[in-house]
Amino acid sequence: MSSYQTINPTSNELIKTWPAHSADQVEQALSTADELYHSNWSKGPIQPRLQVLTKLAELIEGRVEDLAKAASVEMGKLIGQSRSEVQLCAQIARYYAENAERFLAPVRYPSDLGEAWVENHPIGVLVAVEPWNFPFYQLMRVLAPNLAAGNPVLLKHASNVPHCAALFEQLVSEAGAPEGVWTNLFISSDQVAELIADDRVQGAALTGSERAGSAVAEQAGKYLKKTTLELGGNDVFVVLDDCDLDKAIKAGVGARLNNCGQVCTAAKRFIVQEKVADAFFEKFIQAFREVKIGDPLDESTTLGPLSSSSARDTLVKQVNEAVSKGAKLHVGGKAVDGKGCFFEPTILSGITRDNPAWFEEFFGPVAQVYVVKDDEEVVKLANDSHYGLGGAVFTRDIERGKKLASQIETGMVYINSATDTSAELPFGGVKRSGFGRELSDLGIKEFVNQKLVVVS
Ligand code: NDP
C-alpha cells in the first residue's frame, strides 16, 4: 500500500490513501521536465516565467482559507498559523516575480583579459525533497526561484502531507506553468536516489532531518550533483540581564510553541543570565501553563497536535530520557491522553553535558533552559552544538547584541526578535544544519550556471 496518507493528527483518523506513482509515471515526469529544460521555456526570455509567478501569487491569495484548512487538517498547524504560511507563499512568489530578472542579470567583472561578464543560466532538472512542517512554504522556497531561473523541479513531499502536495501542484499548473515546471511525485526514498543518479537531473534541494539530508547528499555526491540542505537546528534564545524581559518572554513562548514546536529555527535552548533567571522562570512557566491545547481549527486554541503519532512518540521518549538522566521538569512532560497526537508544553532545566538532551533537537513544544553567568558563557554554550541554523539575542544594548551575534556559529542571528523568515532574507545554516541558502538573491543563485564570458 502507498505510504502517502492523509491522517488528521487531531483525531488520528485516516482520511485518504494516495496512490503511489509507478516507475513509468516517474520516467514520464522526468522526460517531460527534461524536454522543458531544453525548450524555449527555460532557455528563452524570463518574462513568461515571471508572469506565472505573479499569477500564482494571485491564485494563492484568493484561496488562503482552503489551503490553510488543508494544512491544518493534514499536519495539525493552528489555522491562524496556516493562513500566515499561505500568505507568505504568495509573498515569495511575488518577490521573485518582481526581483528575479535583476538577480539573474549579467554581472560585469573588470579584468586585464578583456571585457568580461558572468551570465546566469538554468542548469536543468532538480529534485526537491521536502518536509511536512510547512507543507506549502517549503515548496515555494524551491519553486519560486527555480521557476524564475528556468530549472524544472520534481518534488518528493513528505508522505504525511499528500493533499498539500497535490494542491500545490494544481496551483502551479493553474497559474499557467507548462507541464514539467513542477511535478509532484508520490515516490519512495529509493526512487529519489534513482532520480538523483539519472543524467538528466542536475541537483537536489532537501529540507528535513540529518538522516535524510545525509542520504540525499551521499547519492548526489556519488553522481557529482549540486545540493542544498536545510536540516535541523538547536537554536539558542539568549536572554541577557539587561533585556526587556516581558518582551523576551513573549517572543520566546511564540518561538518555542509556534507550529507546535516543529520548526527548524524554533527557539530550543533558552540561555538565560543569572541576574534575570528567577523572574524568567516564573513568567515563562506561567505562560506555558496558560497554553490552550486543542483542535487547530478552533481559533481560540494556542497549541495544536504534533504532526503524527510517531512525532509524539519520539518526543515522549526524548523527554523521559532527559528527565531520567537528571533534567528538572518544571511543567508538562507527557503526551495528552486520547487519540490525537498532543503533547503538553514542557520546560526542562538542569540538563548537563552528559545528558543526551544537551545535543538533541526536540521537535515539539519542549523548551530547555540553561542559566549562565556572563556573555562569554553564552557564546560557549551556544556554540557547543552540532547544529548551526539560527538564534536570537535579547538585550537593550544593541552593540552588545551585535558582538554576540558575530560570535554565534549559525547561519542567522536575530537581535530582539525570534528567528524569522521573509522572501528577501537568506535562510540556511552551517555545521549539521546543512549548507546553501534559500530565498533572497542568494537562493536563486544556488542552482544556476554562473557562466563567465570574456571578449579579448
Ligand atoms: P525526514 O527527514 O524523514 O523527512 C523529510 C523529507 O525527507 C520527507 O519528504 C521524507 O520522506 C524524506 N526522506 C526521508 N528519508 C529520505 C531518504 N533516505 N531519501 C530521500 N528522502 C528521504 O523528517 P521526519 O519527518 O522523519 O522528521 C524527523 C526529524 O527531522 C525532526 O525531528 C527534525 O529534527 C527534522 N526535520 C527538520 C525539518 C526542517 O524544517 N529542517 C522539517 C522536518 C523534520 P517520507 O516522509 O516519505 O519519509
Boltz pocket constraint, residues with backbone or C-beta under 6 A from the ligand:
constraints:
  - pocket:
      binder: B
      contacts: [[A, 129], [A, 130], [A, 131], [A, 132], [A, 133], [A, 156], [A, 157], [A, 158], [A, 159], [A, 160], [A, 187], [A, 188], [A, 189], [A, 190], [A, 192], [A, 193], [A, 207], [A, 208], [A, 209], [A, 210], [A, 211], [A, 212], [A, 213], [A, 215], [A, 216], [A, 230], [A, 231], [A, 232], [A, 233], [A, 262], [A, 263], [A, 264], [A, 361], [A, 363]]
      max_distance: 6.0
